[in-house]
């Protein structure tokens, strides 16, 4: 629903204004899991409505950003990902980017989450993308530090203590550059597995953290936990 507007959309718009328009974006979304690594390679990726039970206005939204076969080929060369046209831009990507670059004029490719990989392997894979920064390409991730839908409070309310604790532990690890703590997220805080019952929403963060250079600053935005158990916290590195 945040795709339709609201305070988090304001935070994403402010992010877009701050970073300007890059040459392209490589997005890792929690919502594209594969056996084997893949990268979208079509010129005009489809807006995928991989959602259900939402208002017609949301299902009708389109984000017609161009793809980039050239960027996909570059990602493939760096990571060994297989270029594919069997996916597009899923809601983990377009619901955010529709506010970051509302003109849909920045080329976007998605890199899948390869379910064969362990967290350390995801981080090592993400490091291979570092040269893209020097080429004007942003590596982005769409997920949540804390994502426990089973504990979500439909009527809102205060965050669970375990959710706040884990969210703050992730932020602290990012600030001090403790990549090992992020990779070993189970040991990051007490009751970590309540915050990350399944890891697909946490893993995109590793792809962002892996891009950090020695002089990069870390900043947070949209630092709110919704419904007690969903963290909307975003992080900008560099």
C-alpha positions in Angstrom: 0.0 0.0 0.0 3.0 2.3 0.5 3.2 2.4 -3.3 0.1 4.6 -3.3 1.7 7.2 -1.0 2.2 8.1 2.7 5.1 9.0 4.9 7.4 6.2 3.7 6.8 7.3 0.2 8.0 10.8 1.2 11.2 9.2 2.5 11.8 7.4 -0.7 11.2 10.6 -2.7 13.7 12.5 -0.5 16.2 9.7 -1.2 15.8 10.0 -4.9 16.2 13.8 -4.8 19.4 13.3 -2.7 21.1 10.7 -4.9 20.1 12.0 -8.3 19.7 9.8 -11.3 22.3 7.0 -11.8 23.3 5.3 -15.0 21.2 2.3 -13.8 20.1 0.3 -10.8 20.6 -3.3 -9.9 17.8 -4.3 -7.5 17.8 -7.4 -5.2 14.2 -8.0 -4.1 13.0 -10.3 -1.4 10.3 -11.5 -3.9 12.5 -13.1 -6.6 14.0 -16.4 -5.3 15.5 -18.8 -7.8 17.5 -22.0 -7.8 20.6 -20.6 -9.6 21.4 -17.0 -10.1 19.5 -14.9 -12.7 19.3 -11.3 -13.8 16.6 -9.7 -15.9 17.8 -8.8 -19.4 14.8 -7.4 -21.4 14.6 -3.9 -22.7 11.1 -3.3 -21.4 10.5 -5.2 -18.2 7.0 -6.0 -17.1 5.5 -4.6 -14.0 4.7 -7.7 -12.0 1.7 -7.6 -9.7 2.8 -10.5 -7.4 0.2 -9.5 -4.8 -3.4 -10.3 -4.0 -6.4 -8.8 -2.2 -5.4 -5.2 -2.6 -7.3 -2.3 -4.1 -7.7 -2.2 -7.9 -5.7 1.0 -8.0 -2.7 -0.8 -6.7 -3.1 -3.7 -9.1 -3.4 -1.2 -12.0 -0.1 0.6 -11.2 2.6 0.4 -13.8 6.2 1.3 -13.5 7.5 1.4 -17.1 11.2 1.9 -16.3 13.5 0.6 -19.1 15.6 -2.4 -18.6 19.1 -2.7 -19.8 20.5 -5.7 -21.6 23.9 -4.1 -21.4 23.8 -3.7 -17.6 22.4 -7.3 -17.3 25.4 -8.5 -19.4 27.7 -6.6 -17.1 26.1 -8.1 -14.0 26.3 -11.6 -15.6 30.0 -11.1 -16.3 30.7 -10.1 -12.7 28.6 -12.7 -11.0 27.9 -15.6 -13.4 24.1 -14.8 -13.3 22.1 -16.1 -16.2 20.3 -13.4 -18.2 16.6 -14.0 -18.5 13.4 -12.4 -19.7 11.2 -14.7 -17.6 10.8 -12.1 -14.8 10.2 -8.3 -14.6 10.0 -5.8 -11.9 8.2 -7.3 -8.9 6.4 -5.3 -6.2 9.5 -5.3 -4.0 11.1 -3.1 -6.7 8.4 -1.0 -8.3 6.5 -0.1 -5.1 9.7 1.6 -3.9 11.1 3.0 -7.2 7.8 4.5 -8.2 8.7 7.2 -5.5 12.5 7.3 -5.8 12.4 8.0 -9.5 8.7 8.6 -10.4 9.5 9.5 -14.0 10.6 5.8 -14.5 13.5 7.0 -16.5 16.4 5.1 -14.8 17.2 1.7 -16.2 16.5 -1.2 -13.8 17.6 -4.8 -13.7 16.8 -7.3 -11.0 19.2 -9.8 -9.6 17.6 -12.9 -8.0 18.2 -14.4 -4.6 19.9 -17.8 -5.4 18.4 -20.1 -2.8 21.4 -22.4 -3.1 23.7 -19.9 -1.4 24.4 -19.4 2.3 24.5 -15.9 3.8 28.3 -15.7 3.6 28.1 -16.7 -0.1 25.4 -14.1 -0.7 27.8 -11.5 0.8 30.7 -12.7 -1.2 28.6 -12.6 -4.4 27.5 -9.1 -3.6 31.1 -7.9 -3.3 31.6 -8.8 -6.9 29.2 -6.0 -7.8 31.4 -3.3 -6.3 32.9 -2.2 -9.7 29.4 -1.0 -10.7 29.6 1.9 -8.2 32.5 3.4 -10.2 30.4 3.0 -13.4 27.5 5.1 -12.0 25.3 2.2 -11.1 23.4 1.9 -7.8 23.1 -1.5 -6.1 19.9 -1.6 -4.1 18.0 -4.0 -1.9 14.3 -4.3 -1.1 13.3 -6.2 2.0 13.1 -5.5 5.8 15.4 -5.7 8.7 12.5 -7.1 10.7 9.8 -9.1 8.8 7.4 -11.2 10.9 4.0 -11.2 9.2 2.7 -13.8 11.6 3.1 -11.3 14.5 1.9 -8.3 12.6 -0.8 -6.2 14.4 -3.5 -5.2 12.0 -4.6 -2.3 14.1 -1.0 -1.0 14.7 0.4 -0.5 18.1 3.8 -0.4 19.7 6.7 -2.5 18.3 7.5 -5.7 20.0 10.6 -5.4 22.1 12.4 -8.1 20.0 11.6 -6.2 16.8 13.0 -2.9 18.2 16.1 -4.7 19.6 16.9 -6.4 16.4 16.3 -3.3 14.3 18.7 -1.4 16.5 21.3 -4.2 16.4 21.2 -4.2 12.6 21.7 -0.4 12.5 24.5 -0.6 15.0 26.3 -3.2 12.9 25.9 -1.1 9.8 27.3 2.0 11.5 30.4 0.2 12.8 30.9 -1.7 9.6 30.6 -5.1 11.2 29.8 -7.2 8.1 30.4 -10.4 9.9 27.6 -9.6 12.4 25.2 -8.9 9.5 26.1 -12.2 7.8 25.7 -14.1 11.0 22.4 -12.4 11.8 21.1 -15.2 14.0 23.7 -14.2 16.6 23.1 -10.5 16.2 20.5 -10.0 18.9 18.4 -12.0 21.3 15.3 -13.5 19.7 16.8 -12.7 16.2 14.8 -15.4 14.6 11.5 -13.8 15.7 12.6 -10.8 13.6 13.8 -13.0 10.7 11.7 -16.1 10.7 12.7 -16.6 7.0 15.6 -14.9 5.5 14.4 -13.7 2.1 13.5 -10.2 3.4 16.9 -9.9 5.2 19.3 -11.1 2.5 18.9 -8.0 0.3 20.5 -6.0 3.0 23.7 -8.0 2.6 23.9 -6.9 -1.1 23.8 -3.2 0.0 26.2 -3.6 2.9 28.7 -5.3 0.7 29.1 -2.2 -1.4 30.5 -0.1 1.5 33.9 1.5 1.0 36.2 2.5 3.9 35.2 6.2 3.7 31.4 5.7 3.2 29.0 7.2 5.7 25.8 5.4 6.7 22.5 7.1 7.0 19.0 5.8 7.9 15.6 7.0 6.9 12.0 5.8 7.3 13.1 4.3 10.6 9.7 3.0 11.8 8.4 -0.4 12.8 4.9 -0.9 11.4 2.3 -3.2 13.0 4.7 -4.2 15.7 6.8 -6.5 13.5 7.6 -5.0 10.1 10.6 -2.6 9.9 10.4 0.1 7.3 14.0 1.3 8.1 16.0 2.2 5.0 19.8 2.6 4.8 21.9 4.6 2.5 25.6 3.8 2.2 27.8 6.5 0.6 
